[in-house]
Amino acid sequence: MEGHKKGKMGRKKKILLAVAGAILLAVIIFIIYKLVVKQQMDEETAPRESWTTETGELLETNQNQKIRIYQAPGESDLLIYQMQPQEVENDGFTYYNLKVQERLDSALGELKEQEAYTLEKPLAVWNPYGTGSNGLYLYFEAPGEGLTVHYRIHVEDGEIPDFEADANAGSGTEKEFLVIGLVPGMENELEITLNAEDGTAVQTASFRVEAPETASGYDVVLEETQGESSQELTDGLYYTLGIQGYYGHMFLFDNDGVLRYEMLLDGYKPDRVLFDGEDMVCCVSANQIGKISHPGKVTNLYTMNGYVMHHDFCYGEDGTLLVLATRKNARDSGVMDRVLEIDMETGTVTEIVDLRRILPDYYAETEKVTETDPFFWQAGTRDWIHVNTIDYMDDDSIVLSARETSTIVKIQDLHGEPTLCYLIGDAAYWEGTGYEEYSYEKVGDFADQYGQHTVTVVEEDGMEEGTYYLMMYDNNYYANSTRTDDYEPVLPDSVSTDLMGDEKPSHVYWYLVNENQGTYELVWSFDVPYSSIVSSVQIVGDNYVVNSGVSNVFGEYDSEGNLIRQFGYECTMQGYRVMKDTFEGYWFS
């Protein structure tokens, strides 16, 4: 009998030990998960670690500019050069330095003067300004004025269709352009045709070019899923604005999911792409926005000393830039609560909005994020409002998306005395805060947006003054890590509280806002793959380009919200945004 009791006690002890072991293992896994996620988040603002690339035979050194000139490795029918500053391997080196760019430009100019280059024998240089990995710069004299440049790229791979484009090469006899579309790591057949104004081919040349591997090691072809819509995809290239695990790169894919260009940044992510004349404007590091010409030269840099950018920027009054920023080493550890204005002519940076002064009473009721909160990767910071989108309106106001409060915030009189205009979202959230009067009235029965991103003002001809649409990616995810009172939302059953994975969808939402009546209503929506955080929606022609960042997919939808085609991409956790552009007037004509 005693032996039987000992046996039962032994089994109980083993069970208890097993349960304790399982709990301990779960805790360890959870801690490791949190550490990994936080490390990945910290990587977002880190500078690029290395700019070195594989080079071929050293041909010469431009002593005046301290630029080494190599014959590029790889098989090719062309003599293709590479140019690298002598200090490229030094700590702290970056191509995003205007003096470095001028040296490269001067060295390129000397190469251009060495010979009389023709279509059959052009000057060819891989990424002469260091801002890409597979862009082939070509320069030559055409036999006459008014000829346009068309090129076609073919690879021996049945999954990869040909790529064709009209290059933005100039209207005179001097042709200069960056070939976009060469497939990394593969032998490409490049056919270039000079066409007369009537489209007649005047001259054609073909070359075999082995393109470099990607600097990132990223996939060259994405996984593709066909949707039910028969609508045609819009023309252009999809471009990524931050893929976790691949910060410091912008990838551009064609309509078949083939990587056609890899742009290199000094860490961080582009956030958004704008154009200023023939220059691209995007973030190039955590505290710099750059202007980049179509051959890849950095023509200007705007540095935000004392700040770190996050999420978004847009054009403001008279061509200024409005930038979402965090003040470094803020006394209250506050983050993602400032708006900067950059004068693009002088480079002057001004802090134009401090949201603590717009919502002081609410701010006073918030605290720092802790390691047990939903947004634990922000632990130690006071991420009390987390603005993730900015859009400027002609009445000198800005519309902000505040994820932490699941609210759309409009601030008026931006260049006078900035004040709160309205709050759009779950009105119950603001009850008892002192800001109830600013909540617009909801018209109709629908679930408000929660955790929204890319809130975009859309104004159409014929709309009554004071009315407009707000289009957004409704993440349909509620979480709050900083509010100190006992507020608990009464969420509709359709709203998720799960960070990773959910059967509930996210949405594209369209609100009709009426400032005259202080109302908003949901006028249209459609479901998209669930993403608790990040993500984007963009109107492109009659279609929508939608990125569901946590699901690691982006797709194009028709005007009725039906999927045309979807692409899956590699990512350690989430992809921030994916958008699309024809790049006409930039790389293409």
ZAVOLUM-777729 format. One record per residue (C-alpha): x, y, z. Coordinates in steps of 0.2 Angstrom, whole numbers, plus 5000, padded with zeros to 4 digits. Example, Ala and Ser with C-alpha at 12.3 -4.5 7.8 and 13.67 -1.06 7.14 Angstrom:
BEGIN
506249785039 506849955036 
***
This chain:
BEGIN
500050005000 501450125005 502350084988 500750124979 500650294987 502450324983 502150284965 500650404964 501650534972 503050514960 501850524945 501150684952 502850754955 503350714937 501750794930 502050954941 503850964935 503250944917 501951084918 503251194927 504551154913 503251194900 502751354908 504651404909 504951354891 503451464886 504151614896 505851594889 505151584871 504051734874 505651834881 506651784866 505251834854 505152004862 507052024862 507051984843 505652094839 506452244848 508052214840 507252214823 506352374827 508052454832 508752404816 507552524807 508552684812 510352604811 511452664797 512052554783 513552444790 514452434773 514552504756 515752384748 515352284733 516252154722 517352234710 518352174694 520052224688 520752394694 520952494678 521552664685 521352784699 520752964696 521953044708 521153214707 519453144713 520252994723 519052874713 519552704708 518952644692 518752454689 518152344675 516552264682 516552084685 515451964675 515151924657 514652064645 514852124627 515152294634 516652364643 515652414659 516552514672 516352524691 516852684701 517252684720 517952814731 519552764739 518852774757 517352664753 517852534766 518152664780 517052674795 515652804793 515852814774 514252844765 513752884747 512453004754 513753144755 513653284743 515553304742 515753114738 514353134725 515253284716 516853184716 515953044707 515153164695 516853234690 517553064688 516153014677 516253174667 518053134663 517552964657 516253044646 517653154638 518853004634 518052944618 516652984605 515352864612 514052784600 512552674602 513652524597 515052574609 514252674623 515052724640 514352604652 514452614671 513652514685 512752634697 513952774695 513352864711 513252714722 511352734725 510852574717 511452394714 510852354696 510652514687 511652524671 512152704666 512352724648 513052884638 513252904620 512953024605 511452994594 511653014575 510353154575 509153264585 507453214591 507753034593 507052934607 507752784616 506752624618 507552464626 507052284629 507752164642 507651974640 508251834651 508251644647 506951604661 505151554657 504551634673 505251804669 504451904654 505352034644 505452214651 505252354639 505352544642 505652714634 507152794643 507152964649 508753004639 508553184633 507953254617 509653314610 510953204602 511853174619 510953024627 511152984645 510052874656 509952734668 509352564662 508152504674 507452324673 509052214672 508752054682 510052044696 511251894695 510651844678 511351864660 510251994652 510052024633 509852214631 509252284615 509252474612 508352554598 508452744593 506752794586 506252944575 504753044580 503552944569 504152784578 505252724564 506752624570 508352724565 509652624574 509752464585 511152384595 511052234606 512152184621 512452034633 512552104651 512751994667 511952104680 512652104698 511852004712 510752104724 511652194738 510352134750 510151954744 508251984741 507151874731 507151914712 505451844709 503951854721 502651724724 501151774714 499251744717 497951784704 496351864710 494551844703 494552014694 494852024675 495352204676 497052244669 498452294681 499052474680 500652514672 502152554683 503352474696 502852424714 504052494726 504352444744 504452584758 505252474771 505452284773 505952234790 507552134789 508052234773 508052414779 509252524769 508452464753 506952504741 506452364730 505552394713 504552254706 503552244689 501852174686 502452004686 503352014703 505152024695 506352134704 506952274692 507952384703 508652384720 508952564727 510252584741 509952694756 511052744771 509952634782 508152674787 506752664774 506052784761 504452814770 503652894754 504252944736 503853124730 504553214715 505353384713 505553424694 506653274688 507253234705 506553094717 506353144735 506353014749 507152974766 508852914764 509352894782 508452904799 508753094799 508953144781 507853164766 508753164749 508453224731 509153104718 509253134700 508752994687 510452934684 510652914703 511553064708 511153144725 510853324722 510353384739 510153324757 509053394771 509653344788 508553354803 509853374817 509153324834 507753224827 507353054820 506053034806 504652914806 503252854795 502852994783 503153164775 502253264762 502253424753 501653574762 501453764759 502453834744 503353664741 504053644758 504153474766 503153424782 503953284791 503453174805 504853164818 505353114835 506453234846 508053144851 508353134870 506653214874 506553244893 504853144894 505453004882 504053064870 504152994853 503253014836 502353174842 503153314832 502953394814 504453474806 504453594791 505853594779 506253744767 506853654752 507753804745 508753854761 508753684770 508053764786 507153644797 505853714809 504853614822 503053674818 501953564828 502153484845 500653384848 500953394867 500353574865 498853524854 498153394866 498953444883 497653374895 497653204886 499553194885 499553224904 498553064906 499752954897 501352864902 502852764895 502552594886 503052444897 503752274892 502052194896 501052314885 500352274867 501752384859 503152314870 504452344857 504252534861 504552494880 505352644889 504652774877 503152884879 502352834862 500752924868 499952964851 501052874837 500652984822 500952874806 500252984792 500253164787 499253254773 499253444770 497653534765 497553704756 496753784771 498453774779 497953624790 498553444792 497653284794 498653164805 498352974808 498652944826 498752754828 498952744847 497152824849 496452754833 495952934829 496153044814 496653214820 496553384810 497553534815 497153704808 498053864806 499753774804 500753934801 499754044813 499253974830 499053784827 497553714836 496453564836 495053564823 494253394825 494453214830 493753064820 493552894827 492752804841 491952954851 491952854867 493852854867 493753044870 492353054883 493053124900 494653184892 494153364889 494153344871 492353274868 491753434859 493053404845 492353224841 491453224824 489753144824 489652974816 488252954803 487652774801 487952604809 489752544806 491352504815 492552644817 494352634811 495552554823 497452574821 497252654804 498652704792 498952804776 497452924779 497353014763 496253174759 495353154742 494453304735 493453284720 492653414708 490953474712 491053434730 490253554742 491553674751 491953594768 491653414762 492953294756 493453104757 494653024769 495352854762 496352744773 496952574777 495952524792 496952394801 495452344811 496552324827 496352404844 497752414856 498352554868 499952554878 500052724886 498352774893 498352784912 496452784917 495352634917 494652664900 494152494891 493352514874 491752424870 492352354853 491152284839 491452094837 492152134820 493652224828 495252124832 496452134847 497652004840 499352074835 499851924824 498551834813 496751844814 495251774804 494551954804 495052064789 495752234788 494852354776 495052494764 493852634771 493152784763 492452924774 491453064768 491853214780 490753364782 491553504791 490053614790 489053484800 490453404810 490053234803 490853084795 490152934787 490752774779 490252774761 491252624754 492452494760 493152324755 494052184764 495952154763 497152034771 497352064790 498752174796 498752234814 500052374811 500952464797 500152444779 499552554766 498252594752 498552704737 497452754722 498352714705 497252754690 495652664693 496452534704 497052524722 498752464728 498652384745 500052324756 499552214771 501152224780 501052094794 500251964781 501852004770 500752024755 500352174743 499052174729 498152274716 496252284717 495052344704 493852494707 492552374715 493852314728 494052144719 495852074719 496752074702 498452004708 499351984724 501151954728 501951874744 503651944750 505051894762 505051984778 505651954796 503952024803 503152164793 503252274777 502852454780 502152514764 502052464746 501552594732 501652604713 502252734700 502552744682 504152844685 503752934669 504753094668 506053014680 506852854673 505552834659 504852954646 
***
